Amino acid sequence: MASLGSGTACLTAFALTAALLAVFSVTGPRGPGPVLCLTGVTVLALLWVRSLRQRDGGTERRVCVLVLGDIGRSPRMQYHALSLSKHGYNVTFVGFVDTKPHPDVLREENIRIVPIAEVKGVRVGPKLLTYVTKVLLQCLQLLLVLLRTELQSHVLLQNPPGLPGIAVAWFVCVLRGSDFIIDWHNYGYTIMALSHGQRHPVVRLAKWYEHVFGPLASHNLCVTKAMKDDLQKNWGIKATTLYDRPASIFRETPVKLQHELFVRLANTYPQFQHRGSEGEVEVERTIFSVRDLTDNSVTLRTERPALLLSSTSWTEDEDFSILLKALEEYEGFIKEGASLPSLVCVITGKGPQKQHYRKLIDSLHLEHVQICTPWLEAEDYPVLLGSADLGVCLHKSSSGLDLPMKVVDMFGCCLPVCAIHFDCLHELVKHGENGLIFRDSQELAEQLKSLLSEFPSSEGRLGLFRRNLRTSRGQRWDDNWDQNVLPLIAAPR
């Protein structure tokens, strides 16, 4: 593992090497010119490094949180920043700002967001050239940003994406004497393999890169026990398991807040609009809720459809055709006479495959199932989760070692989940207790039928799962972070 000692050793070795070269040059036939030049360069380099490592009274209370991705879509790193700020640390939050971060992050005075632009690379020539130039430009960009910031006691990096972030952050930490922490959410090379294949040169390079530079961190965090074991066994990395936990904003939503959100969504998405006759003029209706304008009371409609919710980054590790096929089968159950509610299926998120699935959704002709794909602001997302009746997760880990954050958030809202199977999912979803695990579209359709057969009554299996979630919430993010991460940050250096 990299440490202050190793960084100092590197600098000492550099200085000794320069001194030996100077002595050799003095004894050589070319006179003192090269000696003076080399000595001058050495002195300037050491003075520069010394200035980079110059500490002040606030250094130990400064931490850089780095994500080579969109800050607004990196909830775990936002939680890290908020936890650090809560304990009095000044946070420099470096990353892309494509979507608005959570309001708590924006409001927090101790958090300073340093935006970086996504680099595209050369657009002509082979794809490999584009990728190489993109990596080189990102290296230069990160070096400039990290070397220009005030000296930080720690740099906390999200991986993936870790190329070139791991190497650059490690190098800067060595230069500046900072501790380097990697938070392993997954392996970058396994995600790349989804689109390129295991044998692609870029994938093999990424795997080598993570194996070489990953062990250089001072400390490591990871998201599951399975990943902790794999890091130790195959990478020689000792990591601390920091399970994702829901932040306090994720909770069951009161009926009045539900109605307010439904009204806002109904202005844009017809799936939330009430289609019946208006009747009383002093009533405000959505397809799910009714507000009496005379006394401002809100109730959920007994004949409302069930609200099914899923969230996604629309990437290759989630096959939404499984959900669409299951919804077609659910439609078939109703047409065959099954006593089931209509569905409004909301799929939130942004990502590269969204348009592909939008075309598939538009090609469906469903009478009892409505589908919409909104992008929600950070403050609205937990409100919608807390208003839903059932969650669906199609995240299939590329490594089989990470857990879906979306399910963690759903459980924070006491929202039961149907989740697609992969190896370590049992660390989060307990089949038959807080949700169900499925393997294909047919099994998912049968689970939807089973769970919604008594809707909206709370006496069936869906109600049982929700009650189990209420009684087994466990730790929230703050307590979990204080127990596992704060000791690493606050330890004497």
C-alpha positions in Angstrom: 0.0 0.0 0.0 1.1 3.5 -0.7 1.9 5.7 2.3 3.6 8.8 3.3 6.7 6.8 3.9 6.8 5.4 0.4 6.3 8.9 -1.1 9.2 10.3 1.0 11.3 7.3 0.0 10.7 8.1 -3.7 11.7 11.7 -3.2 14.8 10.8 -1.3 15.8 8.3 -3.9 15.3 11.0 -6.6 17.5 13.4 -4.7 20.3 10.9 -4.1 20.2 9.8 -7.7 20.6 13.4 -8.8 23.4 13.9 -6.4 25.3 10.9 -7.6 24.9 12.0 -11.2 26.2 15.4 -10.2 29.3 13.8 -8.6 29.8 11.6 -11.7 29.6 14.6 -14.0 32.1 16.6 -12.0 34.6 13.8 -12.4 33.8 13.5 -16.1 35.6 15.2 -19.0 32.8 17.7 -19.9 33.4 20.2 -17.2 30.9 21.8 -14.7 28.2 22.9 -17.2 26.0 19.8 -17.1 26.5 19.5 -13.4 25.1 23.0 -12.7 22.2 22.4 -15.1 21.3 19.1 -13.5 21.7 20.4 -10.0 19.6 23.4 -10.8 16.8 21.3 -12.2 17.0 19.0 -9.2 16.8 21.8 -6.7 13.8 23.4 -8.6 12.0 20.1 -8.7 12.5 19.5 -5.0 11.4 23.0 -4.1 8.3 22.5 -6.3 7.5 19.2 -4.6 8.1 20.8 -1.2 5.7 23.6 -2.0 3.1 21.0 -3.1 3.5 19.2 0.3 3.4 22.4 2.4 0.9 21.9 5.1 -1.1 24.5 7.0 -3.5 24.5 9.9 -6.5 23.4 7.7 -4.8 20.6 5.8 -6.0 17.8 8.1 -9.6 18.9 7.7 -9.6 18.9 3.9 -10.6 15.9 1.7 -11.0 15.6 -2.0 -13.9 13.4 -3.3 -13.2 12.5 -6.9 -15.5 10.8 -9.4 -14.7 10.6 -13.1 -18.4 10.7 -13.8 -21.6 12.7 -13.2 -21.7 14.0 -9.6 -25.5 14.2 -9.8 -25.8 10.5 -10.7 -23.2 9.4 -8.1 -25.3 9.1 -4.9 -22.8 7.2 -2.8 -20.1 9.8 -3.5 -22.6 12.6 -2.6 -23.3 10.8 0.7 -19.5 10.6 1.4 -19.2 14.3 0.8 -22.2 15.1 3.1 -20.8 12.8 5.8 -17.4 14.4 5.7 -19.0 17.9 5.8 -21.1 16.8 8.8 -17.9 16.0 10.7 -16.4 19.4 9.9 -14.2 18.5 6.9 -13.9 20.8 4.0 -14.7 18.8 0.8 -13.5 19.5 -2.7 -15.9 17.5 -4.8 -14.4 16.9 -8.3 -16.5 15.5 -11.2 -18.8 16.1 -14.1 -21.8 18.3 -13.5 -24.2 17.0 -16.1 -27.2 16.8 -13.7 -27.9 18.8 -10.6 -26.6 17.2 -7.4 -28.8 16.8 -4.4 -29.9 20.1 -2.9 -28.2 19.2 0.4 -24.8 19.0 -1.4 -25.4 22.3 -3.1 -26.5 24.0 0.2 -23.6 22.7 2.3 -21.0 25.4 2.8 -18.2 22.9 3.5 -18.6 21.3 0.1 -17.1 23.0 -3.0 -17.8 21.5 -6.3 -15.0 21.7 -8.9 -16.5 20.8 -12.3 -14.5 19.0 -14.9 -15.5 18.5 -18.5 -15.9 15.0 -20.1 -13.0 14.6 -22.6 -13.9 13.1 -26.0 -10.5 12.4 -27.5 -9.6 12.5 -31.2 -12.6 11.9 -33.4 -10.8 10.7 -36.5 -8.9 7.5 -37.1 -9.4 4.1 -35.4 -11.4 3.8 -32.1 -8.3 2.8 -30.2 -6.7 6.1 -31.1 -9.8 7.9 -29.8 -9.7 6.0 -26.6 -5.9 6.5 -26.0 -6.1 10.3 -26.7 -9.1 10.5 -24.4 -7.2 8.8 -21.6 -4.1 11.0 -22.1 -6.2 14.2 -22.1 -8.1 13.1 -19.0 -4.7 12.5 -17.3 -3.6 16.0 -18.0 -6.9 17.4 -16.9 -7.0 15.6 -13.6 -3.3 16.4 -12.9 -4.0 20.1 -13.4 -7.1 20.1 -11.3 -5.6 18.1 -8.4 -2.3 19.9 -8.3 -4.1 23.3 -8.2 -6.3 22.5 -5.3 -5.2 23.2 -1.7 -3.3 20.3 -0.1 -5.8 17.6 1.0 -5.3 15.1 3.8 -7.1 12.4 1.7 -8.2 11.8 -1.8 -11.3 9.5 -2.0 -11.8 8.1 -5.5 -14.8 6.2 -6.9 -14.0 3.2 -9.0 -15.3 2.6 -11.6 -14.5 4.5 -13.6 -10.9 4.3 -12.6 -9.0 4.7 -15.8 -7.0 7.0 -15.6 -8.2 8.3 -12.2 -6.5 5.7 -10.0 -3.0 6.2 -11.4 -3.3 10.0 -11.5 -4.8 10.3 -8.0 -2.1 7.9 -6.6 0.7 9.9 -8.3 -0.7 13.2 -6.9 -1.0 11.7 -3.4 2.6 10.5 -3.5 3.7 14.0 -4.6 1.7 15.8 -2.0 1.8 13.4 0.9 -1.9 12.7 1.0 -3.6 9.4 1.8 -5.3 7.7 -1.1 -8.6 5.9 -0.6 -10.4 3.9 -3.4 -14.1 3.1 -3.0 -14.7 0.0 -5.1 -18.3 0.0 -6.5 -17.4 -2.6 -9.1 -14.5 -3.5 -11.5 -14.2 -1.2 -14.5 -13.0 -3.9 -16.8 -16.0 -6.1 -16.2 -18.3 -3.2 -17.2 -16.3 -2.6 -20.4 -16.4 -6.3 -21.2 -20.3 -6.0 -21.5 -19.9 -4.0 -24.7 -16.5 -5.1 -26.0 -16.0 -8.7 -24.8 -13.5 -10.2 -22.4 -10.7 -10.5 -25.0 -10.8 -7.0 -26.4 -7.4 -5.3 -26.0 -8.9 -2.3 -24.2 -10.7 -4.6 -21.7 -7.5 -6.6 -21.1 -5.5 -3.3 -20.6 -8.2 -2.0 -18.2 -7.9 -5.3 -16.1 -4.1 -5.1 -16.0 -4.4 -1.4 -15.0 -6.8 -2.0 -12.1 -4.6 -5.0 -10.9 -1.4 -2.9 -10.9 -2.7 0.4 -9.6 -5.5 -0.7 -7.3 -3.2 -2.1 -4.6 -1.4 1.2 -4.3 -4.2 2.9 -2.3 -3.6 3.6 1.4 -7.1 2.3 2.2 -9.9 0.6 0.3 -13.6 0.5 0.7 -16.0 -1.9 -1.1 -19.8 -2.4 -1.4 -20.2 -6.1 -0.5 -18.6 -8.9 1.5 -18.2 -10.9 -1.8 -16.2 -8.0 -3.3 -14.1 -7.8 -0.1 -13.2 -11.5 -0.3 -12.5 -11.2 -4.1 -10.2 -8.2 -3.6 -8.3 -10.0 -0.9 -8.0 -13.3 -2.7 -7.3 -12.2 -6.3 -5.9 -8.7 -5.9 -4.1 -8.8 -2.5 -6.2 -5.8 -1.4 -7.5 -5.5 2.2 -10.8 -3.6 2.0 -13.5 -2.4 4.5 -17.0 -3.4 3.5 -19.2 -0.3 3.5 -22.7 -1.4 2.6 -24.8 1.1 0.8 -27.4 2.4 3.2 -30.3 4.7 2.5 -29.9 8.3 3.4 -32.5 9.9 5.7 -34.3 11.4 2.7 -35.5 8.0 1.7 -38.6 7.2 3.6 -42.3 6.5 3.1 -44.0 9.6 1.6 -47.0 11.2 3.4 -50.2 11.2 1.2 -50.2 15.0 0.8 -46.7 15.0 -0.5 -47.6 12.1 -2.8 -50.5 14.1 -4.3 -48.3 17.2 -4.8 -45.8 15.2 -6.7 -48.5 13.4 -8.8 -50.0 16.8 -9.7 -46.6 18.1 -10.9 -46.0 15.0 -12.9 -49.5 15.1 -14.4 -48.6 18.5 -16.0 -46.0 16.7 -18.1 -46.9 13.0 -18.2 -50.5 12.0 -19.1 -50.0 8.7 -17.3 -50.6 10.6 -14.0 -53.7 12.5 -15.2 -57.2 11.5 -14.1 -59.2 10.5 -17.2 -62.7 10.3 -15.7 -65.4 13.0 -15.5 -64.4 15.8 -13.2 -67.6 15.7 -11.1 -67.2 18.1 -8.2 -65.3 21.3 -9.1 -63.8 21.6 -5.7 -61.7 18.5 -6.1 -58.2 18.1 -7.5 -57.6 14.7 -9.0 -54.8 12.6 -10.3 -55.0 9.0 -11.4 -53.8 8.0 -7.9 -55.1 10.6 -5.5 -57.8 13.2 -4.7 -57.6 16.5 -2.8 -60.7 18.1 -1.4 -60.1 21.8 -2.0 -62.6 22.8 0.7 -60.6 21.3 3.6 -57.3 20.4 1.8 -57.6 16.8 2.8 -55.9 14.2 0.5 -56.9 10.5 0.0 -55.7 7.8 -2.3 -58.3 6.6 -4.7 -59.5 3.0 -4.0 -59.8 2.3 -7.8 -56.3 3.6 -8.5 -53.8 1.6 -10.6 -50.7 0.2 -8.9 -47.6 2.3 -9.2 -44.6 0.2 -10.3 -41.2 1.9 -10.2 -37.8 1.1 -11.6 -34.7 3.3 -12.0 -31.8 2.8 -14.4 -28.8 4.3 -16.0 -29.9 2.7 -19.3 -26.6 0.7 -19.7 -25.8 -2.8 -20.9 -25.9 -4.3 -17.4 -29.7 -3.9 -17.3 -31.9 -5.7 -19.8 -35.2 -3.8 -19.8 -36.7 -6.1 -22.4 -37.3 -8.5 -19.5 -39.6 -6.0 -17.8 -41.4 -5.1 -21.0 -42.1 -8.8 -21.8 -43.4 -9.3 -18.2 -45.7 -6.3 -18.6 -47.1 -7.8 -21.8 -47.8 -11.0 -19.9 -49.4 -9.1 -17.1 -51.7 -7.4 -19.6 -52.5 -10.9 -20.9 -53.5 -12.0 -17.3 -56.0 -9.1 -17.1 -57.5 -9.8 -20.6 -57.9 -13.5 -19.6 -60.1 -12.4 -16.7 -57.6 -12.2 -13.7 -58.7 -9.7 -11.0 -55.7 -7.4 -11.1 -55.2 -3.7 -11.0 -54.1 -1.6 -13.9 -50.4 -0.5 -13.8 -48.5 2.7 -14.2 -44.9 1.7 -14.7 -42.4 4.6 -14.1 -38.8 4.0 -15.3 -36.6 6.9 -14.2 -33.0 7.7 -15.3 -30.7 8.9 -18.1 -28.3 6.8 -20.2 -27.1 5.7 -23.6 -29.8 3.0 -24.2 -32.8 5.1 -23.3 -33.8 5.9 -26.9 -33.5 2.2 -27.8 -36.0 1.2 -25.1 -38.2 4.2 -25.8 -38.8 2.8 -29.3 -39.6 -0.6 -27.9 -42.0 0.9 -25.4 -43.7 2.9 -28.1 -44.2 -0.2 -30.2 -46.2 -1.9 -27.4 -50.0 -1.7 -27.5 -51.2 -2.1 -23.9 -54.6 -1.2 -22.5 -54.1 -1.8 -18.8 -50.4 -0.9 -18.5 -49.1 2.7 -18.9 -45.3 3.3 -19.1 -43.4 6.6 -18.8 -39.7 7.3 -18.6 -39.2 10.7 -16.8 -36.0 12.2 -15.5 -36.7 13.3 -11.9 -34.9 16.0 -10.0 -32.9 14.8 -7.0 -35.4 16.0 -4.5 -38.4 14.4 -6.3 -36.8 10.9 -6.7 -37.1 9.8 -3.0 -40.6 11.2 -2.9 -41.7 9.1 -5.8 -40.0 6.0 -4.3 -41.9 6.6 -1.1 -45.1 6.8 -3.1 -44.7 3.6 -5.1 -46.4 0.2 -4.5 -43.7 -2.1 -5.9 -40.1 -1.7 -7.2 -38.4 -3.6 -9.9 -34.6 -3.9 -10.3 -33.0 -5.3 -13.4 -29.4 -4.5 -12.4 -27.3 -7.5 -13.2 -23.8 -7.0 -11.8 -21.0 -7.2 -14.4 -18.7 -8.7 -11.8 -21.4 -10.4 -9.7 -19.9 -8.6 -6.7 -21.7 -5.3 -6.3 -25.2 -4.5 -5.1 -27.8 -2.2 -6.7 -28.0 1.2 -4.9 -31.5 1.6 -6.2 -32.7 -1.3 -4.1 -31.1 0.1 -1.0 -33.0 3.4 -1.6 -36.3 1.4 -2.2 -35.8 -0.4 1.0 -35.2 2.9 2.8 -38.7 3.8 1.6 -40.1 0.4 2.8 -40.8 -0.4 -0.9 -40.8 -4.1 -1.6 -38.7 -5.2 -4.6 -38.7 -7.8 -7.4 -35.0 -8.1 -8.4 -33.2 -10.1 -11.1 -30.9 -12.8 -9.7 -27.1 -12.6 -9.6 -24.6 -14.3 -7.2 -24.4 -11.9 -4.2 -27.9 -10.4 -4.4 -28.8 -12.4 -1.3 -26.7 -10.0 0.8 -29.5 -7.4 0.2 -32.7 -9.0 -1.1 -34.1 -11.8 1.2 -36.4 -13.8 -1.1 -39.9 -14.1 0.5 -39.1 -11.6 3.3 -38.5 -8.1 1.8 -39.0 -9.0 -1.9 -38.7 -11.6 -4.6 -35.9 -12.7 -6.9 -36.6 -13.7 -10.5 -34.6 -15.1 -13.4 -36.7 -14.3 -16.5 -39.7 -12.3 -17.7 -42.1 -15.1 -17.2 -41.1 -15.5 -13.5 -41.4 -11.7 -13.0 -44.8 -11.6 -14.6 -46.0 -14.4 -12.2 -44.6 -12.4 -9.3 -46.4 -9.3 -10.3 -49.6 -11.2 -10.5 -49.1 -12.8 -7.1 -48.1 -9.6 -5.3 -50.8 -7.4 -6.8 -53.7 -9.9 -6.7 -55.1 -8.2 -3.5 -54.2 -4.6 -4.3 -54.8 -2.1 -2.8 -55.4 -4.1 0.4 -52.4 -4.3 2.7 -53.2 -7.8 3.9 -51.5 -9.7 1.1 -47.8 -10.6 0.5 -47.0 -7.1 -0.7 -48.2 -5.7 2.6 -46.3 -8.4 4.5 -43.0 -7.4 2.7 -43.6 -3.8 3.5 -44.2 -4.5 7.2 -41.1 -6.6 7.3 -39.1 -3.7 5.8 -40.5 -1.3 8.5 -39.4 -3.6 11.3 -35.9 -4.4 9.9 -34.6 -1.1 8.7 -31.1 -1.5 10.2 -28.5 1.2 10.0 -28.9 4.4 8.0 -26.0 5.8 6.0 -24.8 8.2 8.6 -24.3 5.5 11.4 -22.8 3.1 8.9 -20.3 5.7 7.6 -19.4 6.9 11.1 -18.6 3.3 12.1 -16.6 2.3 9.0 -15.1 5.3 7.3 -14.6 8.1 9.9 -11.9 6.1 11.7 -9.9 5.9 8.5 -10.2 9.6 7.9 -9.7 10.7 11.5 -6.8 8.4 12.3 -3.5 10.2 13.2 -1.1 10.4 10.2 
